[in-house]
Amino acid sequence: MEIIKAENVGIRFKYHREKRGTFKGTVARLISNDQNLPKEFWALKRINFTVDKGETLGIIGRNGSGKTTLLRLIGEILVPDEGYIKVQGTISTLLSLTAGFQQELSGLENIYLAGVLMGFKEREINTIVNDIIDFSELGSFIEAPVKTYSSGMYARLGFSIAINLKRDIMLIDEFLGVGDIKFRKKCEKKFEQIMQEDITIILVSNNMTSIKKFADKAIWLEKPTIKAQGIPEEVIGQYLKS
């Protein structure tokens, strides 16, 4: 069953030039030859693909190739300038592990806030809040304001929320960069469990081993379009040769 379909999708962004007369603007113009900069560019163009229910799609490409932009389009955070993306089902996103955290609130309060923003009822969050806390390994720090957290604690909480508040479709950006080696292995194991639950996953990663291990098929983005798509090993082989 087809759950995601992208048809001739394109999105463009505009360059924002610095105001004349500022030191920053002058330096930027000297370095980049401001007069020759285009006013806008296509981040993605002519993007076509489908994803079936329960499939894991891996997205690879150089930095700046549009991988995260494509995730944001699928998650309806951005709107395409041409074409369309049809999504059937609810979505949870793991694009930024700490996006939306309120600094003055505790980790526990942020769990409930994130759940509500993702469309969960309080009673639904109640049934899994202990799983989130246990997975994060934050212990008593879950009651402390997140502004007191280290970057590692931030990441643990963000991943634990996203991986336990599951939807039909999960959008994940570089999830294996979370925490220390022990915690990353724990994340991998949890990810493998989720893959058995008929959840559709879109995974962006620069780790080719992860794409080979988890993805059913892969897309190689070479700005602004898809350079290749298909069996992960074949797409990765073409990408590495380039």
C-alpha positions as protocol buffer text, in pm:
chain_id: "A"
residue {
  index: 1
  type: MET
  ca { x: 0 y: 0 z: 0 }
}
residue {
  index: 2
  type: GLU
  ca { x: 143 y: 334 z: -110 }
}
residue {
  index: 3
  type: ILE
  ca { x: 162 y: 571 z: 188 }
}
residue {
  index: 4
  type: ILE
  ca { x: 384 y: 852 z: 51 }
}
residue {
  index: 5
  type: LYS
  ca { x: 399 y: 980 z: -305 }
}
residue {
  index: 6
  type: ALA
  ca { x: 607 y: 1272 z: -436 }
}
residue {
  index: 7
  type: GLU
  ca { x: 518 y: 1399 z: -783 }
}
residue {
  index: 8
  type: ASN
  ca { x: 748 y: 1651 z: -958 }
}
residue {
  index: 9
  type: VAL
  ca { x: 821 y: 1826 z: -628 }
}
residue {
  index: 10
  type: GLY
  ca { x: 1027 y: 2144 z: -628 }
}
residue {
  index: 11
  type: ILE
  ca { x: 1104 y: 2414 z: -374 }
}
residue {
  index: 12
  type: ARG
  ca { x: 1311 y: 2730 z: -413 }
}
residue {
  index: 13
  type: PHE
  ca { x: 1464 y: 2969 z: -164 }
}
residue {
  index: 14
  type: LYS
  ca { x: 1571 y: 3330 z: -194 }
}
residue {
  index: 15
  type: TYR
  ca { x: 1906 y: 3476 z: -101 }
}
residue {
  index: 16
  type: HIS
  ca { x: 1878 y: 3744 z: 166 }
}
residue {
  index: 17
  type: ARG
  ca { x: 2135 y: 4010 z: 90 }
}
residue {
  index: 18
  type: GLU
  ca { x: 2299 y: 4207 z: 368 }
}
residue {
  index: 19
  type: LYS
  ca { x: 2206 y: 4574 z: 397 }
}
residue {
  index: 20
  type: ARG
  ca { x: 2453 y: 4807 z: 231 }
}
residue {
  index: 21
  type: GLY
  ca { x: 2670 y: 5010 z: 462 }
}
residue {
  index: 22
  type: THR
  ca { x: 2719 y: 4742 z: 730 }
}
residue {
  index: 23
  type: PHE
  ca { x: 3060 y: 4589 z: 794 }
}
residue {
  index: 24
  type: LYS
  ca { x: 2916 y: 4237 z: 775 }
}
residue {
  index: 25
  type: GLY
  ca { x: 2747 y: 4318 z: 445 }
}
residue {
  index: 26
  type: THR
  ca { x: 3064 y: 4468 z: 298 }
}
residue {
  index: 27
  type: VAL
  ca { x: 3276 y: 4165 z: 389 }
}
residue {
  index: 28
  type: ALA
  ca { x: 3010 y: 3928 z: 254 }
}
residue {
  index: 29
  type: ARG
  ca { x: 3001 y: 4113 z: -78 }
}
residue {
  index: 30
  type: LEU
  ca { x: 3379 y: 4117 z: -111 }
}
residue {
  index: 31
  type: ILE
  ca { x: 3403 y: 3743 z: -48 }
}
residue {
  index: 32
  type: SER
  ca { x: 3107 y: 3631 z: -257 }
}
residue {
  index: 33
  type: ASN
  ca { x: 3100 y: 3890 z: -535 }
}
residue {
  index: 34
  type: ASP
  ca { x: 2748 y: 3998 z: -441 }
}
residue {
  index: 35
  type: GLN
  ca { x: 2662 y: 4131 z: -785 }
}
residue {
  index: 36
  type: ASN
  ca { x: 2683 y: 3782 z: -935 }
}
residue {
  index: 37
  type: LEU
  ca { x: 2467 y: 3607 z: -674 }
}
residue {
  index: 38
  type: PRO
  ca { x: 2130 y: 3483 z: -804 }
}
residue {
  index: 39
  type: LYS
  ca { x: 1826 y: 3611 z: -620 }
}
residue {
  index: 40
  type: GLU
  ca { x: 1690 y: 3262 z: -569 }
}
residue {
  index: 41
  type: PHE
  ca { x: 1784 y: 2898 z: -617 }
}
residue {
  index: 42
  type: TRP
  ca { x: 1604 y: 2564 z: -643 }
}
residue {
  index: 43
  type: ALA
  ca { x: 1686 y: 2352 z: -337 }
}
residue {
  index: 44
  type: LEU
  ca { x: 1492 y: 2059 z: -488 }
}
residue {
  index: 45
  type: LYS
  ca { x: 1340 y: 2009 z: -832 }
}
residue {
  index: 46
  type: ARG
  ca { x: 1169 y: 1725 z: -1022 }
}
residue {
  index: 47
  type: ILE
  ca { x: 1156 y: 1499 z: -716 }
}
residue {
  index: 48
  type: ASN
  ca { x: 957 y: 1180 z: -777 }
}
residue {
  index: 49
  type: PHE
  ca { x: 933 y: 874 z: -551 }
}
residue {
  index: 50
  type: THR
  ca { x: 689 y: 652 z: -360 }
}
residue {
  index: 51
  type: VAL
  ca { x: 709 y: 473 z: -27 }
}
residue {
  index: 52
  type: ASP
  ca { x: 489 y: 179 z: 69 }
}
residue {
  index: 53
  type: LYS
  ca { x: 348 y: 115 z: 416 }
}
residue {
  index: 54
  type: GLY
  ca { x: 607 y: -44 z: 643 }
}
residue {
  index: 55
  type: GLU
  ca { x: 902 y: 43 z: 417 }
}
residue {
  index: 56
  type: THR
  ca { x: 1216 y: 224 z: 530 }
}
residue {
  index: 57
  type: LEU
  ca { x: 1351 y: 475 z: 279 }
}
residue {
  index: 58
  type: GLY
  ca { x: 1709 y: 593 z: 321 }
}
residue {
  index: 59
  type: ILE
  ca { x: 1810 y: 935 z: 186 }
}
residue {
  index: 60
  type: ILE
  ca { x: 2177 y: 1009 z: 119 }
}
residue {
  index: 61
  type: GLY
  ca { x: 2374 y: 1290 z: -41 }
}
residue {
  index: 62
  type: ARG
  ca { x: 2637 y: 1554 z: 24 }
}
residue {
  index: 63
  type: ASN
  ca { x: 2580 y: 1824 z: 285 }
}
residue {
  index: 64
  type: GLY
  ca { x: 2352 y: 2085 z: 133 }
}
residue {
  index: 65
  type: SER
  ca { x: 2197 y: 1845 z: -118 }
}
residue {
  index: 66
  type: GLY
  ca { x: 1846 y: 1897 z: 20 }
}
residue {
  index: 67
  type: LYS
  ca { x: 1802 y: 1589 z: 242 }
}
residue {
  index: 68
  type: THR
  ca { x: 1658 y: 1769 z: 545 }
}
residue {
  index: 69
  type: THR
  ca { x: 1457 y: 1999 z: 318 }
}
residue {
  index: 70
  type: LEU
  ca { x: 1291 y: 1692 z: 168 }
}
residue {
  index: 71
  type: LEU
  ca { x: 1206 y: 1561 z: 514 }
}
residue {
  index: 72
  type: ARG
  ca { x: 1050 y: 1896 z: 601 }
}
residue {
  index: 73
  type: LEU
  ca { x: 840 y: 1883 z: 285 }
}
residue {
  index: 74
  type: ILE
  ca { x: 716 y: 1533 z: 371 }
}
residue {
  index: 75
  type: GLY
  ca { x: 638 y: 1650 z: 725 }
}
residue {
  index: 76
  type: GLU
  ca { x: 447 y: 1953 z: 589 }
}
residue {
  index: 77
  type: ILE
  ca { x: 682 y: 2190 z: 767 }
}
residue {
  index: 78
  type: LEU
  ca { x: 760 y: 2337 z: 425 }
}
residue {
  index: 79
  type: VAL
  ca { x: 529 y: 2373 z: 123 }
}
residue {
  index: 80
  type: PRO
  ca { x: 658 y: 2291 z: -228 }
}
residue {
  index: 81
  type: ASP
  ca { x: 659 y: 2561 z: -497 }
}
residue {
  index: 82
  type: GLU
  ca { x: 567 y: 2302 z: -757 }
}
residue {
  index: 83
  type: GLY
  ca { x: 437 y: 1948 z: -758 }
}
residue {
  index: 84
  type: TYR
  ca { x: 293 y: 1777 z: -452 }
}
residue {
  index: 85
  type: ILE
  ca { x: 359 y: 1521 z: -181 }
}
residue {
  index: 86
  type: LYS
  ca { x: 68 y: 1300 z: -81 }
}
residue {
  index: 87
  type: VAL
  ca { x: 92 y: 1147 z: 266 }
}
residue {
  index: 88
  type: GLN
  ca { x: -156 y: 899 z: 410 }
}
residue {
  index: 89
  type: GLY
  ca { x: -119 y: 862 z: 785 }
}
residue {
  index: 90
  type: THR
  ca { x: 4 y: 1045 z: 1092 }
}
residue {
  index: 91
  type: ILE
  ca { x: 364 y: 1165 z: 1119 }
}
residue {
  index: 92
  type: SER
  ca { x: 618 y: 1195 z: 1399 }
}
residue {
  index: 93
  type: THR
  ca { x: 940 y: 1380 z: 1333 }
}
residue {
  index: 94
  type: LEU
  ca { x: 1291 y: 1345 z: 1466 }
}
residue {
  index: 95
  type: LEU
  ca { x: 1443 y: 1629 z: 1265 }
}
residue {
  index: 96
  type: SER
  ca { x: 1586 y: 1823 z: 1556 }
}
residue {
  index: 97
  type: LEU
  ca { x: 1620 y: 1641 z: 1885 }
}
residue {
  index: 98
  type: THR
  ca { x: 1557 y: 1951 z: 2095 }
}
residue {
  index: 99
  type: ALA
  ca { x: 1319 y: 2144 z: 1871 }
}
residue {
  index: 100
  type: GLY
  ca { x: 1029 y: 2286 z: 2069 }
}
residue {
  index: 101
  type: PHE
  ca { x: 1177 y: 2228 z: 2415 }
}
residue {
  index: 102
  type: GLN
  ca { x: 1076 y: 2497 z: 2663 }
}
residue {
  index: 103
  type: GLN
  ca { x: 1380 y: 2591 z: 2866 }
}
residue {
  index: 104
  type: GLU
  ca { x: 1201 y: 2673 z: 3190 }
}
residue {
  index: 105
  type: LEU
  ca { x: 998 y: 2352 z: 3192 }
}
residue {
  index: 106
  type: SER
  ca { x: 1123 y: 2023 z: 3332 }
}
residue {
  index: 107
  type: GLY
  ca { x: 1205 y: 1724 z: 3117 }
}
residue {
  index: 108
  type: LEU
  ca { x: 880 y: 1561 z: 3229 }
}
residue {
  index: 109
  type: GLU
  ca { x: 674 y: 1867 z: 3140 }
}
residue {
  index: 110
  type: ASN
  ca { x: 842 y: 1882 z: 2800 }
}
residue {
  index: 111
  type: ILE
  ca { x: 744 y: 1519 z: 2737 }
}
residue {
  index: 112
  type: TYR
  ca { x: 378 y: 1610 z: 2781 }
}
residue {
  index: 113
  type: LEU
  ca { x: 416 y: 1929 z: 2578 }
}
residue {
  index: 114
  type: ALA
  ca { x: 578 y: 1741 z: 2289 }
}
residue {
  index: 115
  type: GLY
  ca { x: 309 y: 1474 z: 2302 }
}
residue {
  index: 116
  type: VAL
  ca { x: 28 y: 1729 z: 2288 }
}
residue {
  index: 117
  type: LEU
  ca { x: 194 y: 1911 z: 1996 }
}
residue {
  index: 118
  type: MET
  ca { x: 214 y: 1578 z: 1811 }
}
residue {
  index: 119
  type: GLY
  ca { x: -159 y: 1523 z: 1863 }
}
residue {
  index: 120
  type: PHE
  ca { x: -155 y: 1277 z: 2154 }
}
residue {
  index: 121
  type: LYS
  ca { x: -413 y: 1293 z: 2432 }
}
residue {
  index: 122
  type: GLU
  ca { x: -293 y: 1323 z: 2791 }
}
residue {
  index: 123
  type: ARG
  ca { x: -422 y: 973 z: 2872 }
}
residue {
  index: 124
  type: GLU
  ca { x: -220 y: 835 z: 2580 }
}
residue {
  index: 125
  type: ILE
  ca { x: 97 y: 1003 z: 2704 }
}
residue {
  index: 126
  type: ASN
  ca { x: 31 y: 870 z: 3054 }
}
residue {
  index: 127
  type: THR
  ca { x: 56 y: 513 z: 2925 }
}
residue {
  index: 128
  type: ILE
  ca { x: 406 y: 561 z: 2780 }
}
residue {
  index: 129
  type: VAL
  ca { x: 564 y: 839 z: 2987 }
}
residue {
  index: 130
  type: ASN
  ca { x: 752 y: 590 z: 3207 }
}
residue {
  index: 131
  type: ASP
  ca { x: 889 y: 417 z: 2896 }
}
residue {
  index: 132
  type: ILE
  ca { x: 1020 y: 753 z: 2771 }
}
residue {
  index: 133
  type: ILE
  ca { x: 1183 y: 833 z: 3105 }
}
residue {
  index: 134
  type: ASP
  ca { x: 1338 y: 488 z: 3139 }
}
residue {
  index: 135
  type: PHE
  ca { x: 1473 y: 493 z: 2785 }
}
residue {
  index: 136
  type: SER
  ca { x: 1629 y: 839 z: 2833 }
}
residue {
  index: 137
  type: GLU
  ca { x: 1817 y: 720 z: 3145 }
}
residue {
  index: 138
  type: LEU
  ca { x: 1781 y: 1070 z: 3291 }
}
residue {
  index: 139
  type: GLY
  ca { x: 1664 y: 945 z: 3630 }
}
residue {
  index: 140
  type: SER
  ca { x: 1583 y: 1224 z: 3877 }
}
residue {
  index: 141
  type: PHE
  ca { x: 1700 y: 1486 z: 3625 }
}
residue {
  index: 142
  type: ILE
  ca { x: 1366 y: 1440 z: 3448 }
}
residue {
  index: 143
  type: GLU
  ca { x: 1222 y: 1678 z: 3711 }
}
residue {
  index: 144
  type: ALA
  ca { x: 1487 y: 1946 z: 3646 }
}
residue {
  index: 145
  type: PRO
  ca { x: 1442 y: 2235 z: 3397 }
}
residue {
  index: 146
  type: VAL
  ca { x: 1588 y: 2139 z: 3060 }
}
residue {
  index: 147
  type: LYS
  ca { x: 1795 y: 2459 z: 3062 }
}
residue {
  index: 148
  type: THR
  ca { x: 2019 y: 2278 z: 3312 }
}
residue {
  index: 149
  type: TYR
  ca { x: 2073 y: 1980 z: 3078 }
}
residue {
  index: 150
  type: SER
  ca { x: 2394 y: 1902 z: 2894 }
}
residue {
  index: 151
  type: SER
  ca { x: 2379 y: 1856 z: 2517 }
}
residue {
  index: 152
  type: GLY
  ca { x: 2389 y: 1480 z: 2567 }
}
residue {
  index: 153
  type: MET
  ca { x: 2094 y: 1490 z: 2807 }
}
residue {
  index: 154
  type: TYR
  ca { x: 1903 y: 1706 z: 2557 }
}
residue {
  index: 155
  type: ALA
  ca { x: 1966 y: 1450 z: 2284 }
}
residue {
  index: 156
  type: ARG
  ca { x: 1864 y: 1155 z: 2501 }
}
residue {
  index: 157
  type: LEU
  ca { x: 1535 y: 1318 z: 2597 }
}
residue {
  index: 158
  type: GLY
  ca { x: 1458 y: 1428 z: 2242 }
}
residue {
  index: 159
  type: PHE
  ca { x: 1525 y: 1086 z: 2094 }
}
residue {
  index: 160
  type: SER
  ca { x: 1334 y: 907 z: 2371 }
}
residue {
  index: 161
  type: ILE
  ca { x: 1028 y: 1122 z: 2309 }
}
residue {
  index: 162
  type: ALA
  ca { x: 1035 y: 1080 z: 1932 }
}
residue {
  index: 163
  type: ILE
  ca { x: 1103 y: 707 z: 1934 }
}
residue {
  index: 164
  type: ASN
  ca { x: 827 y: 628 z: 2184 }
}
residue {
  index: 165
  type: LEU
  ca { x: 556 y: 865 z: 2059 }
}
residue {
  index: 166
  type: LYS
  ca { x: 514 y: 660 z: 1744 }
}
residue {
  index: 167
  type: ARG
  ca { x: 294 y: 742 z: 1446 }
}
residue {
  index: 168
  type: ASP
  ca { x: 226 y: 577 z: 1108 }
}
residue {
  index: 169
  type: ILE
  ca { x: 527 y: 755 z: 957 }
}
residue {
  index: 170
  type: MET
  ca { x: 854 y: 851 z: 1125 }
}
residue {
  index: 171
  type: LEU
  ca { x: 1089 y: 1111 z: 976 }
}
residue {
  index: 172
  type: ILE
  ca { x: 1438 y: 1073 z: 1120 }
}
residue {
  index: 173
  type: ASP
  ca { x: 1747 y: 1286 z: 1058 }
}
residue {
  index: 174
  type: GLU
  ca { x: 2081 y: 1136 z: 1172 }
}
residue {
  index: 175
  type: PHE
  ca { x: 1941 y: 952 z: 1473 }
}
residue {
  index: 176
  type: LEU
  ca { x: 2263 y: 755 z: 1533 }
}
residue {
  index: 177
  type: GLY
  ca { x: 2445 y: 1070 z: 1643 }
}
residue {
  index: 178
  type: VAL
  ca { x: 2275 y: 1046 z: 1984 }
}
residue {
  index: 179
  type: GLY
  ca { x: 2475 y: 1012 z: 2304 }
}
residue {
  index: 180
  type: ASP
  ca { x: 2762 y: 774 z: 2376 }
}
residue {
  index: 181
  type: ILE
  ca { x: 2832 y: 438 z: 2211 }
}
residue {
  index: 182
  type: LYS
  ca { x: 2627 y: 242 z: 2464 }
}
residue {
  index: 183
  type: PHE
  ca { x: 2322 y: 464 z: 2417 }
}
residue {
  index: 184
  type: ARG
  ca { x: 2358 y: 458 z: 2037 }
}
residue {
  index: 185
  type: LYS
  ca { x: 2351 y: 78 z: 2041 }
}
residue {
  index: 186
  type: LYS
  ca { x: 2038 y: 98 z: 2256 }
}
residue {
  index: 187
  type: CYS
  ca { x: 1885 y: 335 z: 1997 }
}
residue {
  index: 188
  type: GLU
  ca { x: 1971 y: 94 z: 1715 }
}
residue {
  index: 189
  type: LYS
  ca { x: 1802 y: -193 z: 1897 }
}
residue {
  index: 190
  type: LYS
  ca { x: 1491 y: 18 z: 1955 }
}
residue {
  index: 191
  type: PHE
  ca { x: 1493 y: 121 z: 1591 }
}
residue {
  index: 192
  type: GLU
  ca { x: 1505 y: -243 z: 1482 }
}
residue {
  index: 193
  type: GLN
  ca { x: 1201 y: -316 z: 1700 }
}
residue {
  index: 194
  type: ILE
  ca { x: 1008 y: -31 z: 1541 }
}
residue {
  index: 195
  type: MET
  ca { x: 1085 y: -165 z: 1194 }
}
residue {
  index: 196
  type: GLN
  ca { x: 892 y: -481 z: 1287 }
}
residue {
  index: 197
  type: GLU
  ca { x: 577 y: -280 z: 1368 }
}
residue {
  index: 198
  type: ASP
  ca { x: 476 y: -193 z: 1010 }
}
residue {
  index: 199
  type: ILE
  ca { x: 574 y: 171 z: 1062 }
}
residue {
  index: 200
  type: THR
  ca { x: 694 y: 363 z: 757 }
}
residue {
  index: 201
  type: ILE
  ca { x: 1032 y: 530 z: 812 }
}
residue {
  index: 202
  type: ILE
  ca { x: 1218 y: 798 z: 617 }
}
residue {
  index: 203
  type: LEU
  ca { x: 1579 y: 801 z: 733 }
}
residue {
  index: 204
  type: VAL
  ca { x: 1841 y: 1061 z: 645 }
}
residue {
  index: 205
  type: SER
  ca { x: 2199 y: 964 z: 727 }
}
residue {
  index: 206
  type: ASN
  ca { x: 2557 y: 1017 z: 616 }
}
residue {
  index: 207
  type: ASN
  ca { x: 2636 y: 678 z: 766 }
}
residue {
  index: 208
  type: MET
  ca { x: 2622 y: 440 z: 471 }
}
residue {
  index: 209
  type: THR
  ca { x: 2639 y: 137 z: 702 }
}
residue {
  index: 210
  type: SER
  ca { x: 2315 y: 250 z: 869 }
}
residue {
  index: 211
  type: ILE
  ca { x: 2142 y: 295 z: 534 }
}
residue {
  index: 212
  type: LYS
  ca { x: 2249 y: -52 z: 418 }
}
residue {
  index: 213
  type: LYS
  ca { x: 2139 y: -205 z: 748 }
}
residue {
  index: 214
  type: PHE
  ca { x: 1800 y: -41 z: 788 }
}
residue {
  index: 215
  type: ALA
  ca { x: 1672 y: 83 z: 450 }
}
residue {
  index: 216
  type: ASP
  ca { x: 1461 y: -119 z: 206 }
}
residue {
  index: 217
  type: LYS
  ca { x: 1543 y: 130 z: -69 }
}
residue {
  index: 218
  type: ALA
  ca { x: 1748 y: 447 z: -103 }
}
residue {
  index: 219
  type: ILE
  ca { x: 1750 y: 785 z: -274 }
}
residue {
  index: 220
  type: TRP
  ca { x: 2066 y: 976 z: -363 }
}
residue {
  index: 221
  type: LEU
  ca { x: 2005 y: 1351 z: -376 }
}
residue {
  index: 222
  type: GLU
  ca { x: 2240 y: 1564 z: -584 }
}
residue {
  index: 223
  type: LYS
  ca { x: 2107 y: 1920 z: -567 }
}
residue {
  index: 224
  type: PRO
  ca { x: 1854 y: 1991 z: -690 }
}
residue {
  index: 225
  type: THR
  ca { x: 1723 y: 1652 z: -802 }
}
residue {
  index: 226
  type: ILE
  ca { x: 1742 y: 1276 z: -747 }
}
residue {
  index: 227
  type: LYS
  ca { x: 2059 y: 1129 z: -897 }
}
residue {
  index: 228
  type: ALA
  ca { x: 1965 y: 765 z: -832 }
}
residue {
  index: 229
  type: GLN
  ca { x: 1715 y: 556 z: -639 }
}
residue {
  index: 230
  type: GLY
  ca { x: 1659 y: 187 z: -579 }
}
residue {
  index: 231
  type: ILE
  ca { x: 1838 y: -92 z: -391 }
}
residue {
  index: 232
  type: PRO
  ca { x: 2049 y: 67 z: -112 }
}
residue {
  index: 233
  type: GLU
  ca { x: 2373 y: -117 z: -198 }
}
residue {
  index: 234
  type: GLU
  ca { x: 2352 y: -9 z: -563 }
}
residue {
  index: 235
  type: VAL
  ca { x: 2262 y: 353 z: -490 }
}
residue {
  index: 236
  type: ILE
  ca { x: 2535 y: 381 z: -225 }
}
residue {
  index: 237
  type: GLY
  ca { x: 2786 y: 229 z: -467 }
}
residue {
  index: 238
  type: GLN
  ca { x: 2707 y: 494 z: -728 }
}
residue {
  index: 239
  type: TYR
  ca { x: 2721 y: 771 z: -468 }
}
residue {
  index: 240
  type: LEU
  ca { x: 3060 y: 665 z: -332 }
}
residue {
  index: 241
  type: LYS
  ca { x: 3207 y: 634 z: -682 }
}
residue {
  index: 242
  type: SER
  ca { x: 3106 y: 993 z: -751 }
}
